[in-house]
Amino acid sequence: MPDCVFIDLQYGDTAAERAALRAETGMAPLHFDDVDNLHDFESVFALI
């Protein structure tokens, strides 16, 4: 699906998982390090 954008909403360091996904499928989900997924619910909801 060329027009889809995937966003990694997991908390913690997910760089290894995202790199593995990119290597296996070519997909590179976006991840926003500046969003605190455990305390900044407004920003998380905006991403969703």
N, CA, C, O and CB atoms as a CASP TS submission, in Angstrom:
PFRMAT TS
TARGET T0000
AUTHOR 0000-0000-0000
METHOD Language model
MODEL 1
PARENT N/A
ATOM      1  N   MET     1       0.848  -1.175   0.000  1.00  0.00           N
ATOM      2  CA  MET     1       0.000   0.000   0.000  1.00  0.00           C
ATOM      3  C   MET     1       0.894   1.238   0.000  1.00  0.00           C
ATOM      4  O   MET     1       1.398   1.617   1.057  1.00  0.00           O
ATOM      5  CB  MET     1      -0.965  -0.002   1.224  1.00  0.00           C
ATOM      6  N   PRO     2       1.097   1.855  -1.104  1.00  0.00           N
ATOM      7  CA  PRO     2       2.053   2.956  -1.216  1.00  0.00           C
ATOM      8  C   PRO     2       1.644   4.219  -0.460  1.00  0.00           C
ATOM      9  O   PRO     2       2.510   5.025  -0.120  1.00  0.00           O
ATOM     10  CB  PRO     2       2.249   3.292  -2.653  1.00  0.00           C
ATOM     11  N   ASP     3       0.367   4.415  -0.190  1.00  0.00           N
ATOM     12  CA  ASP     3      -0.072   5.646   0.463  1.00  0.00           C
ATOM     13  C   ASP     3      -0.237   5.513   1.968  1.00  0.00           C
ATOM     14  O   ASP     3      -0.718   6.443   2.616  1.00  0.00           O
ATOM     15  CB  ASP     3      -1.363   6.096  -0.133  1.00  0.00           C
ATOM     16  N   CYS     4       0.148   4.384   2.537  1.00  0.00           N
ATOM     17  CA  CYS     4       0.008   4.174   3.976  1.00  0.00           C
ATOM     18  C   CYS     4       1.278   4.616   4.701  1.00  0.00           C
ATOM     19  O   CYS     4       2.396   4.434   4.221  1.00  0.00           O
ATOM     20  CB  CYS     4      -0.297   2.691   4.283  1.00  0.00           C
ATOM     21  N   VAL     5       1.059   5.202   5.869  1.00  0.00           N
ATOM     22  CA  VAL     5       2.164   5.578   6.751  1.00  0.00           C
ATOM     23  C   VAL     5       1.925   4.869   8.069  1.00  0.00           C
ATOM     24  O   VAL     5       0.846   4.977   8.652  1.00  0.00           O
ATOM     25  CB  VAL     5       2.267   7.147   6.945  1.00  0.00           C
ATOM     26  N   PHE     6       2.921   4.149   8.535  1.00  0.00           N
ATOM     27  CA  PHE     6       2.806   3.428   9.792  1.00  0.00           C
ATOM     28  C   PHE     6       3.570   4.176  10.872  1.00  0.00           C
ATOM     29  O   PHE     6       4.657   4.701  10.629  1.00  0.00           O
ATOM     30  CB  PHE     6       3.330   1.983   9.651  1.00  0.00           C
ATOM     31  N   ILE     7       2.993   4.220  12.066  1.00  0.00           N
ATOM     32  CA  ILE     7       3.586   4.935  13.187  1.00  0.00           C
ATOM     33  C   ILE     7       3.785   3.950  14.333  1.00  0.00           C
ATOM     34  O   ILE     7       2.863   3.227  14.711  1.00  0.00           O
ATOM     35  CB  ILE     7       2.695   6.139  13.628  1.00  0.00           C
ATOM     36  N   ASP     8       4.975   3.930  14.870  1.00  0.00           N
ATOM     37  CA  ASP     8       5.307   3.084  16.009  1.00  0.00           C
ATOM     38  C   ASP     8       4.853   3.805  17.279  1.00  0.00           C
ATOM     39  O   ASP     8       5.424   4.828  17.657  1.00  0.00           O
ATOM     40  CB  ASP     8       6.846   2.762  16.054  1.00  0.00           C
ATOM     41  N   LEU     9       3.831   3.267  17.928  1.00  0.00           N
ATOM     42  CA  LEU     9       3.296   3.871  19.148  1.00  0.00           C
ATOM     43  C   LEU     9       3.788   3.173  20.409  1.00  0.00           C
ATOM     44  O   LEU     9       3.312   3.473  21.504  1.00  0.00           O
ATOM     45  CB  LEU     9       1.787   3.849  19.116  1.00  0.00           C
ATOM     46  N   GLN    10       4.718   2.261  20.275  1.00  0.00           N
ATOM     47  CA  GLN    10       5.240   1.574  21.440  1.00  0.00           C
ATOM     48  C   GLN    10       6.143   2.507  22.237  1.00  0.00           C
ATOM     49  O   GLN    10       6.765   3.410  21.678  1.00  0.00           O
ATOM     50  CB  GLN    10       6.001   0.309  21.025  1.00  0.00           C
ATOM     51  N   TYR    11       6.207   2.285  23.526  1.00  0.00           N
ATOM     52  CA  TYR    11       7.100   3.085  24.357  1.00  0.00           C
ATOM     53  C   TYR    11       8.391   2.322  24.584  1.00  0.00           C
ATOM     54  O   TYR    11       8.460   1.109  24.386  1.00  0.00           O
ATOM     55  CB  TYR    11       6.434   3.446  25.704  1.00  0.00           C
ATOM     56  N   GLY    12       9.393   3.043  24.995  1.00  0.00           N
ATOM     57  CA  GLY    12      10.701   2.432  25.198  1.00  0.00           C
ATOM     58  C   GLY    12      11.524   2.495  23.928  1.00  0.00           C
ATOM     59  O   GLY    12      11.121   3.104  22.937  1.00  0.00           O
ATOM     60  N   ASP    13      12.669   1.866  23.970  1.00  0.00           N
ATOM     61  CA  ASP    13      13.584   1.869  22.838  1.00  0.00           C
ATOM     62  C   ASP    13      13.174   0.780  21.847  1.00  0.00           C
ATOM     63  O   ASP    13      13.375  -0.407  22.106  1.00  0.00           O
ATOM     64  CB  ASP    13      15.047   1.662  23.310  1.00  0.00           C
ATOM     65  N   THR    14      12.612   1.176  20.740  1.00  0.00           N
ATOM     66  CA  THR    14      12.154   0.224  19.724  1.00  0.00           C
ATOM     67  C   THR    14      13.004   0.306  18.452  1.00  0.00           C
ATOM     68  O   THR    14      12.602  -0.192  17.400  1.00  0.00           O
ATOM     69  CB  THR    14      10.679   0.481  19.384  1.00  0.00           C
ATOM     70  N   ALA    15      14.159   0.924  18.549  1.00  0.00           N
ATOM     71  CA  ALA    15      15.011   1.113  17.370  1.00  0.00           C
ATOM     72  C   ALA    15      15.392  -0.222  16.727  1.00  0.00           C
ATOM     73  O   ALA    15      15.384  -0.337  15.502  1.00  0.00           O
ATOM     74  CB  ALA    15      16.277   1.885  17.752  1.00  0.00           C
ATOM     75  N   ALA    16      15.721  -1.220  17.528  1.00  0.00           N
ATOM     76  CA  ALA    16      16.115  -2.521  16.976  1.00  0.00           C
ATOM     77  C   ALA    16      14.952  -3.184  16.241  1.00  0.00           C
ATOM     78  O   ALA    16      15.138  -3.760  15.168  1.00  0.00           O
ATOM     79  CB  ALA    16      16.622  -3.444  18.095  1.00  0.00           C
ATOM     80  N   GLU    17      13.763  -3.103  16.814  1.00  0.00           N
ATOM     81  CA  GLU    17      12.601  -3.701  16.164  1.00  0.00           C
ATOM     82  C   GLU    17      12.277  -2.989  14.861  1.00  0.00           C
ATOM     83  O   GLU    17      11.950  -3.631  13.863  1.00  0.00           O
ATOM     84  CB  GLU    17      11.392  -3.665  17.095  1.00  0.00           C
ATOM     85  N   ARG    18      12.368  -1.658  14.869  1.00  0.00           N
ATOM     86  CA  ARG    18      12.094  -0.894  13.646  1.00  0.00           C
ATOM     87  C   ARG    18      13.139  -1.179  12.579  1.00  0.00           C
ATOM     88  O   ARG    18      12.808  -1.260  11.396  1.00  0.00           O
ATOM     89  CB  ARG    18      12.052   0.610  13.948  1.00  0.00           C
ATOM     90  N   ALA    19      14.390  -1.331  12.979  1.00  0.00           N
ATOM     91  CA  ALA    19      15.459  -1.649  12.022  1.00  0.00           C
ATOM     92  C   ALA    19      15.253  -3.039  11.422  1.00  0.00           C
ATOM     93  O   ALA    19      15.470  -3.240  10.228  1.00  0.00           O
ATOM     94  CB  ALA    19      16.842  -1.567  12.706  1.00  0.00           C
ATOM     95  N   ALA    20      14.834  -3.995  12.249  1.00  0.00           N
ATOM     96  CA  ALA    20      14.577  -5.347  11.757  1.00  0.00           C
ATOM     97  C   ALA    20      13.411  -5.348  10.771  1.00  0.00           C
ATOM     98  O   ALA    20      13.471  -6.018   9.741  1.00  0.00           O
ATOM     99  CB  ALA    20      14.285  -6.301  12.929  1.00  0.00           C
ATOM    100  N   LEU    21      12.374  -4.614  11.077  1.00  0.00           N
ATOM    101  CA  LEU    21      11.222  -4.516  10.178  1.00  0.00           C
ATOM    102  C   LEU    21      11.642  -3.884   8.854  1.00  0.00           C
ATOM    103  O   LEU    21      11.249  -4.348   7.784  1.00  0.00           O
ATOM    104  CB  LEU    21      10.085  -3.692  10.831  1.00  0.00           C
ATOM    105  N   ARG    22      12.442  -2.826   8.932  1.00  0.00           N
ATOM    106  CA  ARG    22      12.921  -2.149   7.724  1.00  0.00           C
ATOM    107  C   ARG    22      13.775  -3.096   6.881  1.00  0.00           C
ATOM    108  O   ARG    22      13.643  -3.126   5.657  1.00  0.00           O
ATOM    109  CB  ARG    22      13.731  -0.887   8.094  1.00  0.00           C
ATOM    110  N   ALA    23      14.645  -3.866   7.526  1.00  0.00           N
ATOM    111  CA  ALA    23      15.513  -4.793   6.806  1.00  0.00           C
ATOM    112  C   ALA    23      14.715  -5.917   6.153  1.00  0.00           C
ATOM    113  O   ALA    23      15.036  -6.353   5.047  1.00  0.00           O
ATOM    114  CB  ALA    23      16.556  -5.376   7.751  1.00  0.00           C
ATOM    115  N   GLU    24      13.677  -6.383   6.839  1.00  0.00           N
ATOM    116  CA  GLU    24      12.907  -7.519   6.339  1.00  0.00           C
ATOM    117  C   GLU    24      11.879  -7.125   5.291  1.00  0.00           C
ATOM    118  O   GLU    24      11.659  -7.861   4.330  1.00  0.00           O
ATOM    119  CB  GLU    24      12.216  -8.205   7.479  1.00  0.00           C
ATOM    120  N   THR    25      11.242  -5.959   5.469  1.00  0.00           N
ATOM    121  CA  THR    25      10.114  -5.609   4.597  1.00  0.00           C
ATOM    122  C   THR    25      10.330  -4.336   3.782  1.00  0.00           C
ATOM    123  O   THR    25       9.617  -4.098   2.807  1.00  0.00           O
ATOM    124  CB  THR    25       8.877  -5.454   5.423  1.00  0.00           C
ATOM    125  N   GLY    26      11.303  -3.519   4.171  1.00  0.00           N
ATOM    126  CA  GLY    26      11.485  -2.233   3.506  1.00  0.00           C
ATOM    127  C   GLY    26      10.617  -1.136   4.098  1.00  0.00           C
ATOM    128  O   GLY    26      10.729   0.026   3.706  1.00  0.00           O
ATOM    129  N   MET    27       9.745  -1.498   5.046  1.00  0.00           N
ATOM    130  CA  MET    27       8.884  -0.509   5.697  1.00  0.00           C
ATOM    131  C   MET    27       9.648   0.163   6.830  1.00  0.00           C
ATOM    132  O   MET    27      10.372  -0.490   7.582  1.00  0.00           O
ATOM    133  CB  MET    27       7.585  -1.169   6.233  1.00  0.00           C
ATOM    134  N   ALA    28       9.480   1.462   6.939  1.00  0.00           N
ATOM    135  CA  ALA    28      10.146   2.204   8.009  1.00  0.00           C
ATOM    136  C   ALA    28       9.089   2.991   8.779  1.00  0.00           C
ATOM    137  O   ALA    28       8.790   4.133   8.426  1.00  0.00           O
ATOM    138  CB  ALA    28      11.254   3.158   7.439  1.00  0.00           C
ATOM    139  N   PRO    29       8.517   2.391   9.831  1.00  0.00           N
ATOM    140  CA  PRO    29       7.494   3.110  10.585  1.00  0.00           C
ATOM    141  C   PRO    29       8.085   4.341  11.267  1.00  0.00           C
ATOM    142  O   PRO    29       9.230   4.339  11.720  1.00  0.00           O
ATOM    143  CB  PRO    29       6.847   2.187  11.627  1.00  0.00           C
ATOM    144  N   LEU    30       7.274   5.381  11.323  1.00  0.00           N
ATOM    145  CA  LEU    30       7.700   6.603  11.995  1.00  0.00           C
ATOM    146  C   LEU    30       7.687   6.386  13.502  1.00  0.00           C
ATOM    147  O   LEU    30       6.855   5.646  14.026  1.00  0.00           O
ATOM    148  CB  LEU    30       6.791   7.793  11.606  1.00  0.00           C
ATOM    149  N   HIS    31       8.603   7.029  14.180  1.00  0.00           N
ATOM    150  CA  HIS    31       8.659   6.970  15.642  1.00  0.00           C
ATOM    151  C   HIS    31       9.043   8.361  16.126  1.00  0.00           C
ATOM    152  O   HIS    31      10.003   8.952  15.633  1.00  0.00           O
ATOM    153  CB  HIS    31       9.685   5.874  16.153  1.00  0.00           C
ATOM    154  N   PHE    32       8.302   8.878  17.080  1.00  0.00           N
ATOM    155  CA  PHE    32       8.535  10.228  17.580  1.00  0.00           C
ATOM    156  C   PHE    32       9.132  10.147  18.979  1.00  0.00           C
ATOM    157  O   PHE    32       8.416   9.918  19.955  1.00  0.00           O
ATOM    158  CB  PHE    32       7.219  11.055  17.590  1.00  0.00           C
ATOM    159  N   ASP    33      10.442  10.333  19.074  1.00  0.00           N
ATOM    160  CA  ASP    33      11.148  10.237  20.358  1.00  0.00           C
ATOM    161  C   ASP    33      10.719  11.321  21.343  1.00  0.00           C
ATOM    162  O   ASP    33      10.840  11.140  22.554  1.00  0.00           O
ATOM    163  CB  ASP    33      12.646  10.324  20.132  1.00  0.00           C
ATOM    164  N   ASP    34      10.219  12.442  20.833  1.00  0.00           N
ATOM    165  CA  ASP    34       9.862  13.552  21.717  1.00  0.00           C
ATOM    166  C   ASP    34       8.491  13.380  22.362  1.00  0.00           C
ATOM    167  O   ASP    34       8.115  14.193  23.207  1.00  0.00           O
ATOM    168  CB  ASP    34       9.894  14.847  20.947  1.00  0.00           C
ATOM    169  N   VAL    35       7.733  12.349  21.992  1.00  0.00           N
ATOM    170  CA  VAL    35       6.426  12.093  22.596  1.00  0.00           C
ATOM    171  C   VAL    35       6.602  11.077  23.721  1.00  0.00           C
ATOM    172  O   VAL    35       7.125   9.984  23.502  1.00  0.00           O
ATOM    173  CB  VAL    35       5.398  11.578  21.531  1.00  0.00           C
ATOM    174  N   ASP    36       6.168  11.437  24.914  1.00  0.00           N
ATOM    175  CA  ASP    36       6.218  10.546  26.074  1.00  0.00           C
ATOM    176  C   ASP    36       4.921   9.740  26.108  1.00  0.00           C
ATOM    177  O   ASP    36       3.899  10.221  26.596  1.00  0.00           O
ATOM    178  CB  ASP    36       6.420  11.353  27.412  1.00  0.00           C
ATOM    179  N   ASN    37       4.967   8.514  25.589  1.00  0.00           N
ATOM    180  CA  ASN    37       3.755   7.701  25.449  1.00  0.00           C
ATOM    181  C   ASN    37       3.101   7.344  26.773  1.00  0.00           C
ATOM    182  O   ASN    37       1.924   6.985  26.798  1.00  0.00           O
ATOM    183  CB  ASN    37       4.077   6.443  24.711  1.00  0.00           C
ATOM    184  N   LEU    38       3.829   7.433  27.861  1.00  0.00           N
ATOM    185  CA  LEU    38       3.259   7.076  29.160  1.00  0.00           C
ATOM    186  C   LEU    38       2.633   8.258  29.891  1.00  0.00           C
ATOM    187  O   LEU    38       1.851   8.062  30.822  1.00  0.00           O
ATOM    188  CB  LEU    38       4.322   6.464  30.025  1.00  0.00           C
ATOM    189  N   HIS    39       2.965   9.485  29.483  1.00  0.00           N
ATOM    190  CA  HIS    39       2.472  10.652  30.220  1.00  0.00           C
ATOM    191  C   HIS    39       1.854  11.729  29.342  1.00  0.00           C
ATOM    192  O   HIS    39       1.121  12.578  29.850  1.00  0.00           O
ATOM    193  CB  HIS    39       3.585  11.250  31.003  1.00  0.00           C
ATOM    194  N   ASP    40       2.121  11.724  28.058  1.00  0.00           N
ATOM    195  CA  ASP    40       1.614  12.766  27.157  1.00  0.00           C
ATOM    196  C   ASP    40       0.522  12.178  26.266  1.00  0.00           C
ATOM    197  O   ASP    40       0.711  11.990  25.064  1.00  0.00           O
ATOM    198  CB  ASP    40       2.766  13.367  26.291  1.00  0.00           C
ATOM    199  N   PHE    41      -0.619  11.893  26.883  1.00  0.00           N
ATOM    200  CA  PHE    41      -1.692  11.218  26.165  1.00  0.00           C
ATOM    201  C   PHE    41      -2.248  12.056  25.027  1.00  0.00           C
ATOM    202  O   PHE    41      -2.666  11.511  24.005  1.00  0.00           O
ATOM    203  CB  PHE    41      -2.798  10.862  27.115  1.00  0.00           C
ATOM    204  N   GLU    42      -2.258  13.352  25.186  1.00  0.00           N
ATOM    205  CA  GLU    42      -2.779  14.217  24.130  1.00  0.00           C
ATOM    206  C   GLU    42      -1.970  14.049  22.839  1.00  0.00           C
ATOM    207  O   GLU    42      -2.546  13.981  21.753  1.00  0.00           O
ATOM    208  CB  GLU    42      -2.758  15.688  24.586  1.00  0.00           C
ATOM    209  N   SER    43      -0.660  13.983  22.952  1.00  0.00           N
ATOM    210  CA  SER    43       0.181  13.794  21.766  1.00  0.00           C
ATOM    211  C   SER    43       0.009  12.391  21.176  1.00  0.00           C
ATOM    212  O   SER    43      -0.005  12.223  19.957  1.00  0.00           O
ATOM    213  CB  SER    43       1.657  14.036  22.117  1.00  0.00           C
ATOM    214  N   VAL    44      -0.121  11.401  22.038  1.00  0.00           N
ATOM    215  CA  VAL    44      -0.349  10.023  21.553  1.00  0.00           C
ATOM    216  C   VAL    44      -1.665   9.944  20.805  1.00  0.00           C
ATOM    217  O   VAL    44      -1.733   9.345  19.732  1.00  0.00           O
ATOM    218  CB  VAL    44      -0.345   9.011  22.729  1.00  0.00           C
ATOM    219  N   PHE    45      -2.718  10.546  21.361  1.00  0.00           N
ATOM    220  CA  PHE    45      -4.017  10.528  20.701  1.00  0.00           C
ATOM    221  C   PHE    45      -3.961  11.260  19.366  1.00  0.00           C
ATOM    222  O   PHE    45      -4.625  10.854  18.413  1.00  0.00           O
ATOM    223  CB  PHE    45      -5.079  11.154  21.600  1.00  0.00           C
ATOM    224  N   ALA    46      -3.181  12.326  19.287  1.00  0.00           N
ATOM    225  CA  ALA    46      -3.030  13.051  18.026  1.00  0.00           C
ATOM    226  C   ALA    46      -2.368  12.170  16.977  1.00  0.00           C
ATOM    227  O   ALA    46      -2.732  12.230  15.803  1.00  0.00           O
ATOM    228  CB  ALA    46      -2.212  14.333  18.234  1.00  0.00           C
ATOM    229  N   LEU    47      -1.402  11.353  17.383  1.00  0.00           N
ATOM    230  CA  LEU    47      -0.752  10.443  16.438  1.00  0.00           C
ATOM    231  C   LEU    47      -1.702   9.361  15.951  1.00  0.00           C
ATOM    232  O   LEU    47      -1.664   8.953  14.791  1.00  0.00           O
ATOM    233  CB  LEU    47       0.468   9.805  17.078  1.00  0.00           C
ATOM    234  N   ILE    48      -2.554   8.905  16.862  1.00  0.00           N
ATOM    235  CA  ILE    48      -3.518   7.859  16.488  1.00  0.00           C
ATOM    236  C   ILE    48      -4.511   8.420  15.497  1.00  0.00           C
ATOM    237  O   ILE    48      -5.410   7.706  15.052  1.00  0.00           O
ATOM    238  CB  ILE    48      -4.256   7.302  17.732  1.00  0.00           C
TER
END
